[in-house]
Amino acid sequence: MTKPESAGHDYDVVISGASLAGSAAAILLARRGVRVALLERRSDPEAYKVLCTHSLTANAHPVLDELGLIPALEKAGALHNDARWYTRWGWIEPRAAPSGPELPYGYNIRRSTLDPLIRSHAAQTPGVDLLLGHQVTGLVREAGRTSGVCASTPQGGREIRARLVVGADGKNSAVAKFAEVPARSYENARFGYLAHFRNLPLHGGIGQTWFLEPDMAYAFPNDGGVTVLAVLPDKKRLPAFREDLEGSFLSFVRALPEAPPIDSAERITKIIGTVDYPLISREPTAPGVALIGDAALTSDPLWGVGCGWALQSAHWLAEAVAPAVTGRGDLDRSLAAYARTHRRRLRGHQSLAVDYAKARPFNPGERLMFSAAARDESMARHMYLFAARLIGPLRFLNPMALAKASAVNIKHRGPAAPTAHQAHTES
């Protein structure tokens, strides 16, 4: 093990969690001259997250490109995650403008393929030490700040010191708990179950989401000819699912508009899920600590944003702190810059997700935008940019977009939809 020049530190940064956020942060930091210990509690380098949407939204594409992973993703069979969404006004089907560029895209790829790929990429990056079987059991504290971790390993306990400890260890982050990072938890009034199917044809071969107000479902095609099919019903349906999980799951899917033909497909996994998945927002930093991915912000899984935000937050952190953790800047000031970026980029998205997680019908603003997107191609593209997290809520609901949506609905003369003024005053 090569030690950094600064006395008292084994590494510049120690990262807990070698999944998407942690592996990406390790790669990006090491490329900027940072010495990184990447800790993973599991000993198997092929380990992966099972309960996931298995989708990388388009906002993650620039990070994947910087990581150099796109050729490997394409080779592994990752699919561009085009999308169509069912609403009571019909299907929203985003398409590129006739004379415009193709829509930005991310990838659908199973975590069983993705996690080992990015972890291996991190392990091969100069400056990264991947330490499998290392579970954080506490933090080293000096002068009111964190200066390392205590970890259990196959060889026994170990202390690893670093200028910065990064929690990339998921929604139940041990690093966040040990650092006593403030958090807010919001109830999710939906529960979710999913299963993987082979030979399940979808309309156009692209991912589909059903907004059933308040129930939800999605089907995402992935690598290897496998489709991830998930249902996210209102918790009022939970007793029926608890009594007969398989029957309730299959009946729910069969009742979907343009339902995927699951009876002629091969189910290759058990039906798995969770009945309680709260949305959690934590302060992204503390003295000597930074949180990325789900450790910083756990959103509603129905939006499929977790993987993309994991990669983005890793990138924001690397850009903010790389000079400081190598002794060439003020670390606290760098952490504050990362925290500001994280809040500015994600707080608005999380606020809308928290509100929709109440399992309610669409509010006036949502009715205005979804109905217009089902009726107009430019509005469908606008909604796609928001769903791909390429624009934020303020741009999505800007006055020109609201006015355009109102004009589309008035011209259509279909079922009454709220005007821009109503959407603004009632939301």
C-alpha positions as CSV (number, residue, x, y, z in Angstrom):
1,M,0.0,0.0,0.0
2,T,1.4,3.4,-1.0
3,K,0.8,6.0,1.6
4,P,0.2,9.7,0.8
5,E,2.9,12.2,1.7
6,S,0.8,13.9,4.4
7,A,1.6,12.4,7.8
8,G,-1.2,10.9,9.8
9,H,-3.3,9.8,6.9
10,D,-3.4,6.4,5.3
11,Y,-5.3,7.9,2.3
12,D,-6.7,11.2,1.2
13,V,-10.3,9.8,1.0
14,V,-11.9,6.7,2.3
15,I,-15.2,5.7,0.7
16,S,-17.7,3.3,2.4
17,G,-19.6,1.4,-0.3
18,A,-18.3,0.2,-3.7
19,S,-21.5,0.3,-5.6
20,L,-22.4,2.9,-8.2
21,A,-21.8,6.1,-6.3
22,G,-18.8,4.9,-4.4
23,S,-17.0,3.3,-7.4
24,A,-17.7,6.4,-9.5
25,A,-16.4,8.7,-6.9
26,A,-13.3,6.6,-6.4
27,I,-12.5,6.7,-10.1
28,L,-13.1,10.4,-10.5
29,L,-11.1,11.3,-7.4
30,A,-8.2,9.1,-8.3
31,R,-8.0,10.6,-11.8
32,R,-7.6,14.0,-10.0
33,G,-4.6,12.7,-8.1
34,V,-6.4,11.6,-4.9
35,R,-5.4,8.4,-3.0
36,V,-8.6,6.5,-2.3
37,A,-9.5,3.5,-0.1
38,L,-12.8,2.1,-1.5
39,L,-14.4,-0.1,1.2
40,E,-17.1,-2.7,0.4
41,R,-18.7,-4.7,3.2
42,R,-19.4,-7.7,0.9
43,S,-16.4,-9.9,0.0
44,D,-17.8,-11.0,-3.4
45,P,-16.5,-8.6,-6.2
46,E,-19.6,-9.7,-8.3
47,A,-22.1,-8.6,-5.6
48,Y,-24.9,-6.3,-6.8
49,K,-28.0,-4.5,-5.6
50,V,-31.1,-6.5,-6.2
51,L,-34.0,-4.1,-5.5
52,C,-33.6,-1.4,-8.1
53,T,-35.2,0.1,-11.2
54,H,-32.1,-1.0,-13.2
55,S,-32.2,2.3,-15.1
56,L,-29.7,5.1,-15.6
57,T,-31.5,8.3,-16.5
58,A,-30.1,10.5,-19.3
59,N,-28.7,13.0,-16.7
60,A,-26.0,10.4,-15.9
61,H,-24.8,10.1,-19.5
62,P,-22.0,12.8,-19.2
63,V,-20.7,11.1,-16.1
64,L,-20.7,7.7,-17.7
65,D,-18.8,9.2,-20.6
66,E,-16.2,10.8,-18.3
67,L,-15.8,7.4,-16.5
68,G,-15.2,5.8,-19.9
69,L,-17.9,3.2,-19.3
70,I,-20.1,3.7,-22.3
71,P,-18.2,1.3,-24.6
72,A,-18.4,-1.3,-21.9
73,L,-22.1,-0.7,-21.3
74,E,-22.9,-1.0,-25.0
75,K,-20.8,-4.2,-25.2
76,A,-22.7,-5.6,-22.2
77,G,-26.0,-5.1,-24.0
78,A,-27.3,-2.1,-22.2
79,L,-30.3,-0.6,-23.9
80,H,-31.1,3.1,-24.5
81,N,-33.9,3.9,-22.1
82,D,-36.5,5.4,-24.4
83,A,-39.9,5.7,-22.7
84,R,-43.7,6.0,-23.1
85,W,-46.1,6.8,-20.3
86,Y,-49.8,5.9,-20.0
87,T,-52.2,8.5,-18.6
88,R,-55.9,8.9,-18.5
89,W,-55.5,11.2,-21.6
90,G,-53.7,8.5,-23.6
91,W,-50.0,7.6,-24.1
92,I,-47.3,10.2,-23.9
93,E,-44.7,9.1,-26.5
94,P,-41.7,11.4,-26.7
95,R,-40.0,11.5,-30.1
96,A,-37.2,13.6,-31.6
97,A,-38.4,16.6,-33.6
98,P,-38.5,15.8,-37.4
99,S,-35.5,18.0,-38.1
100,G,-33.9,17.9,-34.6
101,P,-31.3,15.8,-32.9
102,E,-32.2,12.5,-31.2
103,L,-33.5,12.7,-27.6
104,P,-30.8,12.4,-24.9
105,Y,-30.8,8.9,-23.5
106,G,-29.4,6.9,-20.6
107,Y,-29.3,3.1,-20.3
108,N,-31.3,0.2,-18.9
109,I,-28.9,-2.4,-17.6
110,R,-29.3,-4.9,-14.8
111,R,-27.4,-4.3,-11.6
112,S,-26.0,-7.8,-11.8
113,T,-24.2,-6.6,-14.9
114,L,-23.5,-3.0,-14.0
115,D,-22.2,-3.2,-10.4
116,P,-19.4,-5.7,-11.1
117,L,-18.5,-3.7,-14.2
118,I,-18.0,-0.3,-12.5
119,R,-16.4,-1.9,-9.4
120,S,-13.9,-3.7,-11.6
121,H,-13.2,-0.4,-13.4
122,A,-12.6,1.3,-10.0
123,A,-10.2,-1.5,-8.9
124,Q,-8.2,-1.1,-12.0
125,T,-7.8,2.7,-11.6
126,P,-4.4,3.8,-10.4
127,G,-4.7,5.4,-6.9
128,V,-7.7,3.3,-5.8
129,D,-7.4,0.4,-3.4
130,L,-10.5,-1.7,-3.4
131,L,-10.9,-3.3,0.0
132,L,-13.5,-6.0,-0.1
133,G,-15.0,-7.4,3.1
134,H,-14.5,-4.1,4.9
135,Q,-17.5,-2.9,6.9
136,V,-17.5,0.4,8.6
137,T,-18.2,0.0,12.4
138,G,-17.4,3.5,13.6
139,L,-15.7,6.7,12.8
140,V,-12.4,8.1,14.0
141,R,-13.0,11.6,15.5
142,E,-10.4,14.3,16.3
143,A,-11.0,17.9,17.3
144,G,-14.7,17.7,16.5
145,R,-14.4,16.3,13.0
146,T,-14.1,12.9,11.3
147,S,-10.6,11.8,10.4
148,G,-11.1,8.2,9.4
149,V,-13.1,5.0,9.9
150,C,-13.0,1.9,12.0
151,A,-13.8,-1.2,10.0
152,S,-14.2,-4.9,10.5
153,T,-12.3,-7.1,8.0
154,P,-11.8,-10.8,7.5
155,Q,-8.5,-10.3,9.3
156,G,-10.0,-8.4,12.2
157,G,-10.6,-4.8,13.2
158,R,-8.8,-2.0,11.3
159,E,-8.5,1.8,11.5
160,I,-8.1,3.7,8.3
161,R,-7.4,7.5,8.5
162,A,-8.1,10.0,5.8
163,R,-8.8,13.7,5.3
164,L,-12.4,12.9,4.1
165,V,-14.8,10.0,4.7
166,V,-17.4,9.5,2.1
167,G,-20.6,7.7,2.8
168,A,-21.8,5.8,-0.4
169,D,-23.5,3.1,1.7
170,G,-27.1,3.5,0.7
171,K,-30.3,4.8,2.3
172,N,-29.5,3.2,5.7
173,S,-26.0,4.7,5.7
174,A,-23.8,3.7,8.6
175,V,-21.5,6.6,7.9
176,A,-24.4,9.1,8.2
177,K,-25.6,7.4,11.4
178,F,-22.1,7.4,13.0
179,A,-21.6,11.1,12.0
180,E,-25.0,12.0,13.3
181,V,-25.9,13.7,10.1
182,P,-29.4,15.4,10.3
183,A,-32.0,13.6,8.2
184,R,-35.7,14.0,7.3
185,S,-37.8,11.0,6.4
186,Y,-41.1,11.2,4.4
187,E,-43.7,8.5,4.2
188,N,-44.2,6.7,0.9
189,A,-47.8,5.8,0.6
190,R,-47.1,3.2,-2.1
191,F,-45.4,-0.2,-1.8
192,G,-43.6,-2.0,-4.6
193,Y,-42.9,-5.4,-6.0
194,L,-40.9,-6.4,-9.1
195,A,-39.9,-9.5,-11.1
196,H,-37.7,-10.2,-14.1
197,F,-39.2,-11.7,-17.3
198,R,-37.5,-13.1,-20.4
199,N,-39.2,-12.9,-23.8
200,L,-41.7,-10.2,-22.8
201,P,-42.5,-8.1,-25.8
202,L,-43.3,-4.4,-25.2
203,H,-44.9,-1.9,-27.5
204,G,-42.1,-0.5,-29.7
205,G,-39.6,-2.5,-27.6
206,I,-39.2,0.5,-25.2
207,G,-39.8,1.1,-21.6
208,Q,-43.3,1.9,-20.4
209,T,-44.8,3.5,-17.3
210,W,-48.4,3.5,-16.2
211,F,-49.7,6.5,-14.2
212,L,-53.0,5.1,-12.9
213,E,-53.6,7.7,-10.2
214,P,-52.6,6.7,-7.6
215,D,-51.3,3.3,-8.5
216,M,-48.2,3.0,-10.7
217,A,-46.4,0.3,-12.8
218,Y,-43.5,0.1,-15.1
219,A,-41.8,-2.3,-17.5
220,F,-38.2,-1.6,-18.5
221,P,-36.3,-3.8,-21.1
222,N,-32.8,-4.6,-20.0
223,D,-29.6,-6.4,-21.2
224,G,-29.8,-10.1,-21.9
225,G,-33.4,-9.9,-23.2
226,V,-34.7,-9.5,-19.7
227,T,-37.5,-7.0,-18.8
228,V,-37.9,-5.7,-15.2
229,L,-41.6,-5.4,-14.4
230,A,-42.7,-3.5,-11.3
231,V,-46.0,-2.6,-9.7
232,L,-46.3,0.3,-7.1
233,P,-49.8,0.3,-5.7
234,D,-51.4,2.5,-3.1
235,K,-50.9,0.9,0.4
236,K,-54.6,0.4,0.5
237,R,-54.0,-2.7,-1.7
238,L,-51.4,-4.1,0.7
239,P,-53.6,-6.6,2.5
240,A,-54.5,-8.3,-0.8
241,F,-50.8,-8.6,-1.8
242,R,-49.9,-9.9,1.6
243,E,-52.5,-12.6,1.4
244,D,-51.6,-13.7,-2.2
245,L,-48.5,-12.0,-3.5
246,E,-48.2,-13.8,-6.8
247,G,-51.9,-13.7,-7.6
248,S,-52.2,-10.0,-6.8
249,F,-49.0,-9.1,-8.7
250,L,-50.1,-11.0,-11.9
251,S,-53.7,-9.7,-11.7
252,F,-52.4,-6.1,-11.3
253,V,-50.2,-6.5,-14.4
254,R,-52.9,-8.2,-16.5
255,A,-55.3,-5.3,-15.8
256,L,-52.9,-2.6,-17.1
257,P,-53.9,-0.8,-20.4
258,E,-52.0,-2.5,-23.2
259,A,-50.7,-5.0,-20.6
260,P,-47.4,-6.8,-21.3
261,P,-48.3,-10.4,-22.1
262,I,-46.8,-12.0,-19.0
263,D,-48.6,-15.3,-19.4
264,S,-46.6,-16.1,-22.5
265,A,-43.3,-14.9,-21.0
266,E,-40.8,-16.7,-18.7
267,R,-40.5,-15.3,-15.2
268,I,-36.8,-15.9,-14.2
269,T,-36.8,-14.4,-10.7
270,K,-39.0,-14.4,-7.6
271,I,-41.3,-11.5,-7.0
272,I,-39.4,-9.3,-4.6
273,G,-40.1,-5.9,-3.1
274,T,-40.7,-3.7,-0.1
275,V,-43.8,-2.5,1.7
276,D,-42.0,0.5,3.4
277,Y,-39.6,2.7,1.3
278,P,-39.6,6.2,2.8
279,L,-38.0,9.1,1.1
280,I,-35.0,10.3,3.0
281,S,-33.2,13.7,2.7
282,R,-29.9,14.2,4.6
283,E,-27.5,17.1,4.9
284,P,-24.9,16.0,2.3
285,T,-21.9,17.0,4.5
286,A,-20.5,17.2,8.0
287,P,-17.0,18.1,9.2
288,G,-14.8,15.6,7.5
289,V,-17.7,13.7,5.9
290,A,-19.6,13.8,2.6
291,L,-22.6,11.7,1.5
292,I,-23.4,10.7,-2.0
293,G,-26.0,8.6,-3.7
294,D,-28.9,7.2,-1.6
295,A,-26.9,8.0,1.6
296,A,-27.5,11.7,0.9
297,L,-30.9,11.5,-0.7
298,T,-33.2,8.5,-1.2
299,S,-36.1,9.3,-3.5
300,D,-39.2,7.5,-4.6
301,P,-38.2,4.4,-6.7
302,L,-41.1,4.9,-9.1
303,W,-39.1,7.7,-10.8
304,G,-36.0,5.6,-11.5
305,V,-33.7,8.4,-10.6
306,G,-31.5,6.8,-7.9
307,C,-28.8,5.5,-10.1
308,G,-28.5,8.7,-12.1
309,W,-28.3,10.8,-9.0
310,A,-25.7,8.5,-7.5
311,L,-23.4,9.1,-10.5
312,Q,-24.0,12.8,-10.6
313,S,-23.4,13.3,-6.9
314,A,-20.2,11.4,-7.1
315,H,-19.1,13.7,-9.9
316,W,-20.1,16.9,-8.0
317,L,-18.1,15.7,-5.0
318,A,-15.0,14.9,-7.0
319,E,-15.0,18.3,-8.7
320,A,-15.5,20.1,-5.4
321,V,-13.1,18.4,-3.1
322,A,-10.2,16.9,-5.1
323,P,-7.7,19.7,-4.6
324,A,-8.6,20.1,-0.9
325,V,-8.2,16.5,0.0
326,T,-4.7,16.5,-1.4
327,G,-3.8,19.4,0.8
328,R,-4.2,22.2,-1.9
329,G,-7.3,23.9,-0.5
330,D,-9.8,24.4,2.3
331,L,-11.7,21.2,2.8
332,D,-14.6,22.7,4.7
333,R,-15.1,25.3,2.0
334,S,-15.0,22.6,-0.7
335,L,-17.5,20.5,1.2
336,A,-19.8,23.6,1.5
337,A,-19.6,24.0,-2.3
338,Y,-20.5,20.4,-2.8
339,A,-23.5,20.7,-0.4
340,R,-24.7,23.8,-2.2
341,T,-24.6,22.1,-5.6
342,H,-26.4,19.0,-4.3
343,R,-29.2,21.0,-2.7
344,R,-29.5,23.3,-5.8
345,R,-29.7,20.5,-8.2
346,L,-31.8,18.0,-6.3
347,R,-33.9,19.7,-3.7
348,G,-36.7,20.7,-6.1
349,H,-36.9,17.3,-7.6
350,Q,-37.1,15.7,-4.2
351,S,-39.8,18.1,-3.1
352,L,-42.1,17.1,-6.0
353,A,-41.4,13.4,-5.4
354,V,-42.2,13.7,-1.7
355,D,-45.6,15.3,-2.6
356,Y,-46.4,12.6,-5.2
357,A,-45.4,9.8,-2.8
358,K,-48.6,10.6,-0.9
359,A,-50.4,8.3,-3.4
360,R,-52.8,11.0,-4.6
361,P,-54.3,11.7,-8.0
362,F,-52.7,14.3,-10.2
363,N,-52.9,17.9,-8.9
364,P,-54.0,20.7,-11.3
365,G,-50.5,21.4,-12.5
366,E,-49.8,17.8,-13.2
367,R,-53.1,17.4,-15.0
368,L,-52.3,20.4,-17.1
369,M,-48.8,19.1,-18.1
370,F,-49.6,15.4,-18.5
371,S,-52.7,16.0,-20.6
372,A,-50.8,18.4,-22.9
373,A,-47.9,16.0,-23.3
374,A,-50.3,13.3,-24.4
375,R,-51.7,15.6,-27.1
376,D,-48.6,17.5,-28.4
377,E,-45.2,16.2,-29.4
378,S,-43.3,19.3,-28.2
379,M,-44.9,19.0,-24.8
380,A,-44.0,15.3,-24.7
381,R,-40.4,16.2,-25.4
382,H,-40.5,18.8,-22.7
383,M,-41.8,16.3,-20.2
384,Y,-39.1,13.8,-21.3
385,L,-36.4,16.3,-20.5
386,F,-37.8,16.6,-17.0
387,A,-38.3,12.9,-16.5
388,A,-34.7,12.3,-17.6
389,R,-33.7,15.0,-15.0
390,L,-32.0,17.1,-17.6
391,I,-34.1,20.1,-16.5
392,G,-35.4,21.0,-13.1
393,P,-38.9,21.8,-11.8
394,L,-38.5,25.6,-12.4
395,R,-37.7,25.1,-16.1
396,F,-40.3,22.3,-16.4
397,L,-43.1,24.6,-15.0
398,N,-41.9,27.9,-16.4
399,P,-44.6,30.4,-17.6
400,M,-44.0,29.6,-21.3
401,A,-44.5,25.9,-20.8
402,L,-47.6,26.4,-18.7
403,A,-49.0,28.7,-21.4
404,K,-48.2,26.3,-24.2
405,A,-49.9,23.4,-22.2
406,S,-53.0,25.5,-21.8
407,A,-53.1,26.4,-25.5
408,V,-52.7,22.7,-26.4
409,N,-55.6,21.7,-24.2
410,I,-57.9,24.5,-25.3
411,K,-57.2,23.6,-28.9
412,H,-57.8,20.0,-28.3
413,R,-61.2,20.6,-26.7
414,G,-61.1,17.3,-24.9
415,P,-61.9,16.5,-21.3
416,A,-61.6,19.7,-19.3
417,A,-58.1,20.3,-18.1
418,P,-57.0,23.1,-15.8
419,T,-55.6,26.3,-17.3
420,A,-52.1,27.7,-16.5
421,H,-53.8,30.1,-14.1
422,Q,-55.7,27.4,-12.3
423,A,-52.6,25.2,-12.1
424,H,-50.6,28.0,-10.5
425,T,-53.3,29.1,-8.0
426,E,-54.3,25.6,-6.9
427,S,-50.9,24.0,-6.6
